[in-house]
Amino acid sequence: MSDKDQLIKDHDYDGIQELNNPLPGWWLMTFYITIVFAVIYYSYYTFFGGPTSDEELAQQMSVISSEQQLAQETVPVKSEKDYLALLGNKEVLEQGKAEYALKCLACHGDKGQGLIGPNFADEYWINGDGSVAAILEVANNGVADKGMPGWKGVIPEETLEAVAVYIYSLQGTNPPGARPPQGEKVERK
Amino acid sequence: MSSTIKPNAGIMDRIIYDDDIVKMFIYATIFWGAAAFVVGLLAALQLAFWPANLELEWLTFGRIRPLHTNAAIFAFGGNIIFAGVYHSTQRLLKTRNFSDMLSKIHFWGWQLIIVGALITLPLGYTMGKEYAELEWPLDIAIAVIWVVFAINFFGTIAIRRVRHLYVALWFYIATIVTVALLHIVNSIEIPVALFKSYPVYAGVQDALVQWWYGHNAVAFFLTTPFLGLMYYYVPKAANRPIYSYKLSIIHFWSLVFIYIWAGPHHLLNTALPDWAQTIGMVFSVMLWAPSWGGMINGLLTLRGAWHRLRTDPIIKFLAVAITFYGMSTFEGPLLSIKSVSSLAHYTDWIIGHVHGGTLGWNGFLTFGIIYYLVPKLWNTKMHSERLMNWHFWIGFLGILLYYISMWASGITQGLMWQAIGENGQLVYPDFVETVMRIVPLYWVRFIGGALFLIGFLFLIYNVWVTIKHAPKKVKSYVEVSPLKADVTAIGTGHRKLEALSLVFTVILFISVLVGSVIEILPTLSIYKYLPSSEKTEPYTPLELAGRDIYIKEGCYVCHSQMIRKLPFDVLRYGPSSTIAESMYDHPFQWGSKRTGPDLARVGGKYPDMWHLRHMINPREITPNSIMPSYPWLAAKKIDYHILRKKFSVMKMLGVPYNEEEVANADIIAEKEAARIYEELLSQDKSLESAKDTEIIALISYLQCLGKKNLSEGETQ
C-alpha cells in the first residue's frame, strides 16, 4: 500500500496529514519486555525477599574486610632496623620527599620546620619516640583531636614508609623559621 | 482578543495571525542562546583552568554553573518553546492567539525573570536546588507568568476553529499543566529575607521532591514541548504526513504517565528508601520504548524525504536532532540501572548524557526551527544556505567532541573511584589523582563547546543579514472556515477525546498526579518512623550561617554529601550516609556531581587551620587541586543579625530549637565564632582580619559534617 492509501480521512491540521501505520512490532515487543522486566524486578526486590541495599553492602564489605585482613597477615612485619636500612636508599628518600610535598608540606612545612603541625627537624616528639615505626604509626592513624588525618588507605603502605623514612632523615637539619620544640626530648641511639 | 475580520461572503473568516510575538520570542531565543553558550563555555574552561574565573566571586564555577543551566534551559529553551507554541498553535487551531496583551505580558515577564536570574545567581542568591536555584520572588514571578501563558494558550484553544487537537497540542498541554505542578510543589519555601528562603522539605524529602522536579524539568521542559514542536515543524519542513497516528497516541500517553515516576533514578544507591529507588529504576527502563516512539514517528515521517537530507540543511538539523533524542533516551534508561548508575553517577558521563540531549536534541531542533521560521516570518529566503551547512557541520563536530570527551572522562574517573585492589584497599585513594587524569579531557570538552558556539555565531550572522534584507512587512490575512456547529461527527474513543480539550487536560493532569502522589506522599512522614536510636542534633547558629555560605557559593555543584551504599564509597568516605543525618537539612545538599570529593563526613578530618588555608588557596594544601580560591570569605563579615530570623523559620519548619536558642541565635553564634577565631589566631598572629568573617562560619559548618548524628557519632 502506498502512503496515499494510508492517509487518515479528516486528519488535516494546517496541511499536516497523518498515516494509519500500525505500531512497529519490534517497538511494541520492546515495550512489553521492559514492562515484564519492571514487574519481576520490582516484585523480587520489594516483595519476595530480594536483598536490601544494606544487606548487599554488608555482604560486599565483609568480603573486603577479609581481604584486608589477609593482606595484613601476609605483609612481613618490618623492624626498626629494616626501616633504618632504607635511609641509605636514595630512591626511597626521593619517593618519600615527593609524597611529603603533596600531603605533609602544607602543615609541616617544606623542610619539616613545622607550620600548623609540629616540627620534624628537632629532637622533640609529641607522639611516640621519633622512631620510623612511631612516625609511621601517627601517619597511618592520625591524631584525631589535633587534626592530623590518618593516611592509612589514602597513601599506599610502601609510599607511606618512604615518607616516614624521609621525615626521620630530617632531624638535625636546622631549617630556618623552625617551630619551637614540643613534646619530649628523645635521644637517638 | 482575536482580531477577526468578518468578510462579506460570510462563509470564510479572515484572520491575521500574531506573528510579531513569534518574532520577539525568536529574537529572545537567539540572544539568550548566545548568553547561555558563552557562560557554559566559561564554566567548561574553568574546569580545565580554574583561574578562568578571574578570581572574582561572581564568576566562580559554583555560581555560574547554575547560571548556565538556567539560561540554557529556561531562557534559550523556554523562548524557542514559546515562539514555536505561539506560531504553531494559531495555525493548528485556525485562530489568532487569545490575547495579544497576555502574549506581551508573557514575553516581557519571562525576559525580566531571566534578567533577574542573570543578576541574582552570580551574586549568590540561590535556593541550592538544581535547576530551581532562583529565590522566592523569582519563583513567584515564574508561577504568575506561567499562568499567564496557560490562560493565553487555553484561551486560544477555547476560541479555536478546528474541532480536534493535533498531537503537537497534546504535548503543549502536557507541558503547561505539568510544569506548573512541578514548579509550584518544588518551590514551597519560607522566606527569611528578600532573596533568602528555606524549602519546607528536609533531607530525603527535599531530595525526592527536588529530583521529581529536576528529572521532570527534563521531561516536561526539554522533552514534551520539543516533541510538540517536532510534530509540527518536521512534517511541515519535510512536507510529509506523520508516520503513525496510532503511535502518536500510545507513545504520548505512555510517555507522560511513566516519565513522572522516574525521578528517583537520580538517587540510586543513596539513603533514599529502596522501594522508591527501585521504582525510579524500573520506570526509567519502561520509559525507553515510549521515548523511542517519538523518535520513530519523527524519523519515519522524514521517510520519503531522505534525499533532501543531502540538500536541505533544515532537514539535516531536524534529522540529527531526532537521532540525538533517540540516543539520549536510550542512554537514560541504561544509566538508570542501579549497577550502571554506581559507575556513572557523580561523574562526567552524566554531563555528557545531558549535553547529548540539550546540544543535540534541543539545540539542533531549535536551529532547524529557526531556519524554517525566519524566512517564513519575514517573507524571504535565508541569506546563505552555505552558512547553514557550515553551522550544521561545525556544531555537529562540537557535540561529538563534547559527548565523547565526557564519556571518556566519566568512565575513566568512575572506574578509578571503583577500583579496589586484592588487598581490599582502594587503588586510587587520593581523589585529586583521579581529577588529574581527566583534566586533558576537560580541554577537549572546551574545544567541543567552542565549536558549538562558533556554529551558533554563523546562525546569528545569517539570521541578521536575512532579516536586514527582508522586504517591508505586510500583514497578510488568511481565510479560514469557521468551526462547524455540527458535533455529531467528532468521532469516538481517542478521536473524541481530542475534541474535548477540557476532559483531555483533566485526564492528563490525573495521569501525572498518580506517580507524583504515590512517590512523594510516603516520604513526607518518613521522619516520624525513624528508630528512636537515630538522634540527630540540629545545626548550631554558626553552623547554620556557614551552611548558608556553602549554599551561596554553590559548593554542592562540585561536592556531594551522600556516601552511597557502595563498598568503594564506604572505603573512601566512611560509613554510608543515613536518612537521619540530613533530617534537618533545608534544603538537602546531597549533590549530583563529584568534581571534588564527598564531604558528608569531612567534619573533624582536618584542623580548622587546614580549612582556612585550603579555602583561601586550595593549591597550598593540594598542589594539583582545580578548586577555585575563596579569599573573599576571609574578608566578608558574618551576618549575625539575621540568624534569629533564620532560626525562627527553621523552628517553624520543625527543627527542634527552643525559644531561647531562637532568641539568642546571634549571640551564640558570635561566641562560637570567637572560639574558632581565638584558636586560629593562637597558631598564626597574622589572622587578625579573619575575625567574624564568613570563613569562620564555613569552617564551623564543615567541621560538623558527619558529626551530628549521635548514634553514629564515631565515624572511623
HADDOCK unambig.tbl for C-alpha pairs under 7 A between the chains (distance, minus, plus):
assign (segid A and resid 13 and name CA) (segid B and resid 92 and name CA) 5.57 0.50 0.50
assign (segid A and resid 13 and name CA) (segid B and resid 166 and name CA) 6.70 0.50 0.50
assign (segid A and resid 14 and name CA) (segid B and resid 91 and name CA) 5.96 0.50 0.50
assign (segid A and resid 14 and name CA) (segid B and resid 92 and name CA) 5.44 0.50 0.50
assign (segid A and resid 16 and name CA) (segid B and resid 235 and name CA) 6.49 0.50 0.50
assign (segid A and resid 16 and name CA) (segid B and resid 236 and name CA) 6.85 0.50 0.50
assign (segid A and resid 16 and name CA) (segid B and resid 241 and name CA) 5.92 0.50 0.50
assign (segid A and resid 17 and name CA) (segid B and resid 241 and name CA) 4.63 0.50 0.50
assign (segid A and resid 17 and name CA) (segid B and resid 242 and name CA) 6.23 0.50 0.50
assign (segid A and resid 18 and name CA) (segid B and resid 241 and name CA) 5.02 0.50 0.50
assign (segid A and resid 18 and name CA) (segid B and resid 242 and name CA) 4.55 0.50 0.50
assign (segid A and resid 18 and name CA) (segid B and resid 243 and name CA) 6.46 0.50 0.50
assign (segid A and resid 18 and name CA) (segid B and resid 244 and name CA) 6.47 0.50 0.50
assign (segid A and resid 18 and name CA) (segid B and resid 245 and name CA) 5.90 0.50 0.50
assign (segid A and resid 19 and name CA) (segid B and resid 241 and name CA) 6.36 0.50 0.50
assign (segid A and resid 19 and name CA) (segid B and resid 242 and name CA) 5.89 0.50 0.50
assign (segid A and resid 19 and name CA) (segid B and resid 243 and name CA) 5.33 0.50 0.50
assign (segid A and resid 19 and name CA) (segid B and resid 244 and name CA) 5.16 0.50 0.50
assign (segid A and resid 19 and name CA) (segid B and resid 245 and name CA) 6.16 0.50 0.50
assign (segid A and resid 20 and name CA) (segid B and resid 244 and name CA) 5.45 0.50 0.50
assign (segid A and resid 20 and name CA) (segid B and resid 245 and name CA) 5.93 0.50 0.50
assign (segid A and resid 20 and name CA) (segid B and resid 246 and name CA) 6.96 0.50 0.50
assign (segid A and resid 21 and name CA) (segid B and resid 243 and name CA) 6.46 0.50 0.50
assign (segid A and resid 21 and name CA) (segid B and resid 244 and name CA) 4.77 0.50 0.50
assign (segid A and resid 22 and name CA) (segid B and resid 244 and name CA) 6.70 0.50 0.50
assign (segid A and resid 22 and name CA) (segid B and resid 246 and name CA) 6.57 0.50 0.50
assign (segid A and resid 23 and name CA) (segid B and resid 246 and name CA) 6.69 0.50 0.50
assign (segid A and resid 23 and name CA) (segid B and resid 247 and name CA) 5.62 0.50 0.50
assign (segid A and resid 27 and name CA) (segid B and resid 289 and name CA) 6.53 0.50 0.50
assign (segid A and resid 30 and name CA) (segid B and resid 289 and name CA) 6.37 0.50 0.50
assign (segid A and resid 31 and name CA) (segid B and resid 286 and name CA) 6.69 0.50 0.50
assign (segid A and resid 31 and name CA) (segid B and resid 289 and name CA) 5.11 0.50 0.50
assign (segid A and resid 34 and name CA) (segid B and resid 285 and name CA) 6.26 0.50 0.50
assign (segid A and resid 34 and name CA) (segid B and resid 286 and name CA) 5.13 0.50 0.50
assign (segid A and resid 35 and name CA) (segid B and resid 286 and name CA) 5.84 0.50 0.50
assign (segid A and resid 38 and name CA) (segid B and resid 282 and name CA) 4.91 0.50 0.50
assign (segid A and resid 42 and name CA) (segid B and resid 278 and name CA) 6.43 0.50 0.50
assign (segid A and resid 46 and name CA) (segid B and resid 275 and name CA) 6.21 0.50 0.50
assign (segid A and resid 53 and name CA) (segid B and resid 274 and name CA) 6.88 0.50 0.50
assign (segid A and resid 53 and name CA) (segid B and resid 565 and name CA) 6.77 0.50 0.50
assign (segid A and resid 54 and name CA) (segid B and resid 565 and name CA) 6.91 0.50 0.50
assign (segid A and resid 57 and name CA) (segid B and resid 565 and name CA) 5.99 0.50 0.50
assign (segid A and resid 57 and name CA) (segid B and resid 566 and name CA) 6.12 0.50 0.50
assign (segid A and resid 57 and name CA) (segid B and resid 567 and name CA) 6.45 0.50 0.50
assign (segid A and resid 60 and name CA) (segid B and resid 567 and name CA) 6.60 0.50 0.50
assign (segid A and resid 61 and name CA) (segid B and resid 567 and name CA) 6.08 0.50 0.50
assign (segid A and resid 64 and name CA) (segid B and resid 424 and name CA) 5.01 0.50 0.50
assign (segid A and resid 65 and name CA) (segid B and resid 424 and name CA) 6.61 0.50 0.50
assign (segid A and resid 67 and name CA) (segid B and resid 422 and name CA) 6.77 0.50 0.50
assign (segid A and resid 67 and name CA) (segid B and resid 423 and name CA) 5.52 0.50 0.50
assign (segid A and resid 67 and name CA) (segid B and resid 424 and name CA) 5.13 0.50 0.50
assign (segid A and resid 68 and name CA) (segid B and resid 423 and name CA) 5.16 0.50 0.50
assign (segid A and resid 68 and name CA) (segid B and resid 424 and name CA) 4.73 0.50 0.50
assign (segid A and resid 71 and name CA) (segid B and resid 423 and name CA) 5.08 0.50 0.50
assign (segid A and resid 102 and name CA) (segid B and resid 622 and name CA) 6.32 0.50 0.50
assign (segid A and resid 102 and name CA) (segid B and resid 623 and name CA) 6.39 0.50 0.50
assign (segid A and resid 106 and name CA) (segid B and resid 620 and name CA) 6.26 0.50 0.50
assign (segid A and resid 106 and name CA) (segid B and resid 621 and name CA) 4.95 0.50 0.50
assign (segid A and resid 116 and name CA) (segid B and resid 683 and name CA) 6.86 0.50 0.50
assign (segid A and resid 146 and name CA) (segid B and resid 607 and name CA) 6.90 0.50 0.50
assign (segid A and resid 147 and name CA) (segid B and resid 604 and name CA) 6.69 0.50 0.50
assign (segid A and resid 147 and name CA) (segid B and resid 605 and name CA) 6.33 0.50 0.50
assign (segid A and resid 147 and name CA) (segid B and resid 606 and name CA) 4.79 0.50 0.50
assign (segid A and resid 147 and name CA) (segid B and resid 607 and name CA) 4.22 0.50 0.50
assign (segid A and resid 148 and name CA) (segid B and resid 606 and name CA) 6.40 0.50 0.50
assign (segid A and resid 149 and name CA) (segid B and resid 605 and name CA) 5.79 0.50 0.50
assign (segid A and resid 149 and name CA) (segid B and resid 606 and name CA) 6.09 0.50 0.50
assign (segid A and resid 153 and name CA) (segid B and resid 425 and name CA) 6.25 0.50 0.50
assign (segid A and resid 153 and name CA) (segid B and resid 426 and name CA) 6.90 0.50 0.50
assign (segid A and resid 153 and name CA) (segid B and resid 429 and name CA) 6.53 0.50 0.50
assign (segid A and resid 154 and name CA) (segid B and resid 429 and name CA) 4.60 0.50 0.50
assign (segid A and resid 154 and name CA) (segid B and resid 430 and name CA) 5.69 0.50 0.50
assign (segid A and resid 155 and name CA) (segid B and resid 429 and name CA) 7.00 0.50 0.50
